[in-house]
Amino acid sequence: MTRFQRRRVLVQGSFFILFVVAPIFDLLRFDLTQGHLIVFGQPWTLGLDDDLAGRIDTQQMALNILLRVIVPVLVLAATVLGVAWRWGRLYCGWLCPHFSVVETINQLVRKASGKQSIWDKKPGPPWHPDGTPAPTDARYWVLAVPLALAFAFLWAVALLSYLLPPAEVYGNLFELTPTRNQALFVGVATMVLFIEFTLARHLFCRYGCAVGMFQSLAWM
């Protein structure tokens, strides 16, 4: 592995960890119990309650929408398109927590079968791009399948923590006392993500990822 590749793996791993812990530290999440975003520990609201109670006027409400919805969306969109136009799919290759999982599973599937995906008709070449041998060993399936399931479960729990208080989510899981809705969400999300990670991970990146498709606008 070259120095560049090691740096990329380090960045990918760091952003995957950030994706998991961001709601834990209130860096970014949408709290359904409070009905608003939390950004860097601060509530990010439009002031609807104040507007309904008459504590702010229409002009202040319009200003809140402009500064807390329209401007952030435009800045984010411009940043994504600008980065994509200048450096290509930097987000996909370096930052995306989904693609880092895809590449990890790809490596194990290739070691197990010689293919990047079970849908590939033929195995790839028996060597790496640098010319070193790339042997296959079916025993890697013993790692690939459980790891895909573990990533699916971790993703499901992380997604739930973006919607509900993380202390409640993780506390209930550690005590094995999740609510019915929490257990249903984690169970269904884990199953769907496991199927996606094992059977359709490339298809999602190509056809289902909103960020990936939005970046394509940079070259239109």
C-alpha positions in Angstrom: 0.0 0.0 0.0 1.4 3.4 -1.0 1.6 6.4 1.2 -1.2 8.0 -0.8 -3.4 4.9 -0.3 -2.7 4.8 3.4 -3.6 8.5 3.7 -6.9 7.9 1.9 -7.7 4.9 4.1 -7.0 7.0 7.2 -9.3 9.8 6.0 -12.0 7.3 5.1 -11.8 5.7 8.5 -11.8 9.0 10.3 -14.9 10.2 8.5 -16.7 6.9 9.1 -16.0 7.3 12.8 -17.2 11.0 12.6 -20.4 9.7 11.0 -21.0 7.4 13.9 -20.1 9.7 16.7 -21.5 13.0 15.3 -25.0 12.6 16.9 -23.4 11.3 20.2 -21.6 14.7 20.6 -24.5 16.7 19.2 -22.5 17.8 16.2 -25.4 17.2 13.9 -28.7 15.4 14.3 -32.4 15.9 13.9 -34.1 15.3 17.2 -37.7 14.0 16.6 -38.6 14.4 20.2 -37.8 18.1 20.1 -38.8 18.6 16.4 -35.7 20.5 15.2 -32.1 20.1 14.2 -29.2 20.3 16.6 -26.0 21.7 15.2 -22.8 21.8 17.3 -24.9 21.4 20.4 -27.2 24.3 19.6 -30.9 24.1 18.5 -31.3 25.0 14.9 -34.9 26.2 14.7 -37.0 28.4 12.5 -38.8 30.0 15.4 -42.2 28.5 14.5 -43.3 28.3 18.2 -42.3 32.0 18.7 -44.2 32.9 15.5 -47.3 31.1 16.6 -47.1 32.7 20.1 -46.7 36.2 18.6 -43.2 36.7 20.0 -41.7 37.4 16.6 -43.2 39.2 13.6 -43.5 38.0 10.0 -40.3 39.8 8.9 -38.2 38.0 11.6 -39.8 34.7 10.6 -38.9 35.3 6.9 -35.3 36.2 8.0 -35.1 33.0 9.9 -36.1 31.0 6.9 -33.6 32.9 4.7 -30.7 32.5 7.1 -31.4 29.0 8.5 -32.7 27.2 5.4 -32.1 28.9 2.1 -28.6 30.3 2.6 -27.2 27.1 4.2 -28.7 24.9 1.4 -27.3 27.2 -1.3 -23.8 27.3 0.4 -23.8 23.6 0.8 -24.9 23.0 -2.8 -22.3 25.4 -4.1 -19.6 23.8 -2.0 -20.4 20.3 -3.2 -20.6 21.4 -6.8 -17.4 23.4 -6.5 -15.4 20.6 -5.0 -16.8 18.1 -7.5 -15.9 20.4 -10.4 -12.4 21.1 -9.1 -11.4 17.7 -7.7 -13.9 15.2 -9.0 -15.9 12.9 -6.7 -13.7 13.8 -3.7 -16.6 13.1 -1.3 -17.3 9.6 -2.8 -13.7 8.5 -2.8 -12.4 10.1 0.5 -15.3 11.0 2.8 -18.4 8.9 2.1 -19.1 6.5 5.1 -21.1 4.2 2.7 -18.3 4.0 0.1 -15.7 3.1 2.7 -17.9 0.1 3.7 -18.3 -0.8 0.0 -14.6 -0.8 -0.6 -13.9 -2.9 2.5 -16.4 -5.5 1.5 -15.2 -5.3 -2.1 -11.7 -6.3 -1.0 -12.9 -9.3 1.0 -15.2 -10.4 -1.8 -12.3 -10.2 -4.3 -10.1 -12.2 -2.0 -12.8 -14.8 -1.6 -13.9 -15.1 -5.3 -11.6 -13.0 -7.5 -14.5 -10.7 -8.3 -15.5 -7.3 -7.0 -19.2 -8.3 -6.9 -21.1 -11.6 -7.1 -22.7 -10.2 -10.2 -19.5 -10.1 -12.1 -19.5 -12.8 -14.8 -15.7 -13.4 -14.7 -13.0 -13.0 -12.1 -10.6 -10.1 -12.4 -6.9 -10.5 -13.2 -4.9 -12.6 -10.7 -2.7 -9.6 -9.8 -3.0 -6.2 -8.3 -2.4 -3.0 -10.3 1.1 -2.8 -9.0 1.9 -6.3 -10.4 1.9 -8.2 -7.2 -0.1 -11.5 -7.0 -3.8 -11.4 -6.0 -4.6 -14.9 -4.8 -8.1 -16.0 -3.9 -9.2 -18.0 -0.9 -12.9 -18.9 -0.3 -12.4 -18.8 3.5 -12.6 -15.0 3.2 -16.3 -15.4 2.8 -16.3 -16.2 6.5 -15.1 -12.6 7.1 -17.0 -10.9 4.3 -20.6 -11.9 5.2 -20.4 -11.3 9.0 -18.6 -8.0 8.4 -21.3 -6.9 6.1 -23.9 -7.7 8.7 -21.9 -5.9 11.4 -21.6 -2.8 9.2 -25.3 -2.9 8.5 -26.2 -3.1 12.2 -23.8 -0.2 13.0 -25.2 1.9 10.2 -28.8 1.2 11.4 -28.0 2.2 15.0 -26.1 5.3 13.8 -29.0 6.4 11.6 -31.4 5.9 14.6 -29.2 8.1 16.7 -29.5 10.9 14.2 -33.3 10.9 14.9 -33.6 10.1 18.6 -31.4 11.1 21.6 -28.3 9.0 21.3 -28.1 8.4 25.1 -31.6 6.8 24.9 -30.7 4.8 21.8 -27.4 3.4 23.0 -28.6 3.1 26.6 -31.6 0.9 25.5 -29.4 -1.2 23.3 -26.8 -1.8 25.9 -29.5 -2.8 28.4 -31.3 -4.9 25.7 -34.5 -2.9 26.4 -35.1 -1.0 23.1 -38.7 0.2 22.5 -40.8 -1.6 20.0 -40.2 1.2 17.4 -36.5 1.3 18.0 -36.2 -2.4 17.7 -38.3 -2.4 14.5 -36.2 0.4 13.0 -32.9 -1.2 13.8 -34.1 -4.7 12.6 -35.5 -3.5 9.3 -32.7 -1.1 8.6 -30.1 -3.8 9.4 -31.8 -6.3 7.0 -32.1 -3.7 4.2 -28.6 -2.5 4.6 -27.2 -6.1 4.8 -28.9 -6.9 1.5 -27.6 -3.7 0.0 -24.0 -4.3 1.2 -23.9 -7.8 -0.1 -26.0 -7.7 -3.3 -26.4 -4.1 -4.5 -23.7 -1.8 -3.0 -22.5 -0.8 -6.4 -26.0 -0.2 -7.7 -26.8 2.2 -4.9 -23.6 4.2 -5.5 -24.5 4.4 -9.2 -28.2 5.0 -9.1 -29.4 5.6 -5.6 -27.0 8.0 -3.9 -28.5 11.6 -4.0 -25.1 13.2 -3.3 -23.5 11.2 -6.1 -26.1 12.2 -8.6 -26.0 15.8 -7.4 -22.3 16.0 -8.0 -22.9 15.0 -11.6 -24.4 18.4 -12.2 -20.9 19.9 -12.0 -20.2 18.4 -15.5 -23.5 19.1 -17.1 
